[in-house]
Amino acid sequence: MRGWAVVEAGAPLQNIELPLPELTGEEVLVEVTHCGVCHSDLHIWEGSYDMGSRGKLSLADRGVTLPLAMGHEVVGKVVKLGPEAKGVSPGDMRVVFPWLGCGKCDRCQAGNDNLCAVAARSIGVFQNGGYASHVIARSPRHLVAFDGIRPEVAATYACSGITVYSAIRKVMPLPADKPIVVVGAGGLGLNAIEILKALGHKRICVVDVAADKLETAKQAGATDTVLAESEDTAARIIGACGGPVEAIIDLVNGTSTARFSFDALVKGGKLIQVGLFGGELSIPLPIMPTKAITIQGSYVGNPQELREVVELAQKGKLSPLPVSTEPASEVNNVLNRLKDGKVRGRVVLTAA
């Protein structure tokens, strides 16, 4: 198969021939038709994560090897089944769940593949993904039908959709009129607004550094917005929400966003950290017990959460976030636009 692959960190992706393993067990070969370009792809492309005072964490240290075709928001057509695969047929169009683990441990067997502590095998990270012509799904249970949804929209649910859905579930239940703060008004933030509305939540405060993105968030249904342009962002959040808040979902998760999010929490409040922007959070330790604050990470989602998000969309409860399409050959231009903050919503690559 061929794919647009990272051959050298930070260098333009190259269109090269990539190995296509033989199918075993329940594996399913899927021909890629659509693949979203995610902000986390930038970290893989650049080759490291910012760990604050601990320096850089290289992708090699995480077990990522090059060349690699990135891309984990995949929709495609089933073309071949492994010897033990059942439940799908060649020609079926499916969303591919990408966040694979070892497949054998208790967590994977319980359906929490994304939390596997043995060996991550995520599509587009530890094995070739949707920037290639084909991907291999671990099992038919990792393939989700999306009848009634445009394929370029359905692709975004494999990461953007389940990531925010899983994070939101970690702060629920809350009364519908209690403010939930969403930090970041990009593709994830817009999906978060839609999912919160679909779950019946009424008060959504969105924080971002870009006024135009906040305007888009308002149009999408944010009830309050805060421009994070100065040191008093925590005070602005508190003012917009009518007091310290119970739940903040940080989709950026950089040094500054983590700090103002922490400072804006009420006693017993929760900060859910999602983004991979990088840096570190230094906190006064006595505040943690005296305010009973919870800081919790949230890593993408599991197959059941993907099915639930797709079901919400099929019921008409989710308006699609702004999605534009580009041919896969434009992937380098798309990555650079995303890096420069010039992407509104999500860009999805299409097969030539």
ZIHU-V159665 format. One record per run of one state. SS is the DSSP state (h for helix, s for strand, l for the rest). FROM is the first residue (numbers start at 1). LEN is the number of residues. If there is no record, write none. Layout:
BEGIN
SS_FROM_LEN + SS_FROM_LEN
END
This chain:
BEGIN
l_1_1 + s_2_5 + l_7_7 + s_14_4 + l_18_10 + s_28_10 + l_38_1 + h_39_8 + l_47_1 + s_48_3 + l_51_1 + h_52_3 + l_55_1 + s_56_3 + l_59_1 + h_60_3 + l_63_5 + s_68_1 + l_69_4 + s_73_9 + l_82_11 + s_93_4 + l_97_9 + h_106_4 + l_110_3 + h_113_3 + l_116_7 + s_123_1 + l_124_3 + s_127_1 + l_128_4 + s_132_1 + l_133_1 + s_134_4 + l_138_2 + h_140_3 + s_143_2 + l_145_6 + h_151_19 + l_170_10 + s_180_4 + l_184_3 + h_187_12 + l_199_5 + s_204_5 + l_209_2 + h_211_10 + l_221_3 + s_224_4 + l_228_5 + h_233_9 + l_242_3 + s_245_6 + l_251_3 + s_254_1 + h_255_9 + l_264_1 + s_265_9 + l_274_4 + s_278_1 + l_279_6 + h_285_7 + l_292_2 + s_294_4 + l_298_5 + h_303_12 + l_315_8 + s_323_5 + h_328_12 + l_340_6 + s_346_5 + l_351_2
END
